[in-house]
Amino acid sequence: MNERHKNFDHIPAHSNSEVADYLTKFKACVEGYDWAVESCTNMQEVWNTCKPEWIIWLVTETDCCTERDQREFGLAAAQQVEHLITDQRSKDALKVKRRWLDGVATDEELETAKSAAWVAAWEKRAAWATRAEWLASRAAAGAAWAAELAAGVVAQAANASRAAAGAAWAAARDTQAKWIRDNLKPDFTRGAK
């Protein structure tokens, strides 16, 4: 849900209030908003049936999931492309992030690993490594951007025609959406509490 509503005047008066109110609050894109209010009776139905990029938007741009859920998703997205990561510092950052989420690693350990992974990512970029390798290193370093970067890594790794890259991007998004639906439980009332 990228293209943001600029004008909400087009919203019909009979719109499903729960869906319309929630998506308006978080400035959903016009296409996603229109689809959801026309096709779904509640936000759980939106969650269960929306496009992969829209469920990723729900996790990362709204309050339906906890911060921990968002971090788990970021790590899962980075792990999706772990096989493309060649620098051990970046691989270690993923392991430390897992340990940190499990309450085993300290904030200091996480910060150290994250800093090392960012150094690795910038070294790869400075050395003009392949774009896929650089994006994979960045995915390990920045969990907040991991989903976007992971999809980019898969698309770049295809290193083929635009159609093949688009298919790789879509497959990465599909995998991420499946992970979200299998592992996260949204609470669409979180902000109302």
Summary of the structure (lengths in Angstrom):
residues: 193
radius of gyration: 18.3
end to end distance: 24.7
largest distance: 57.0
contacts: 597
relative contact order: 0.13
helix: 74%
strand: 1%
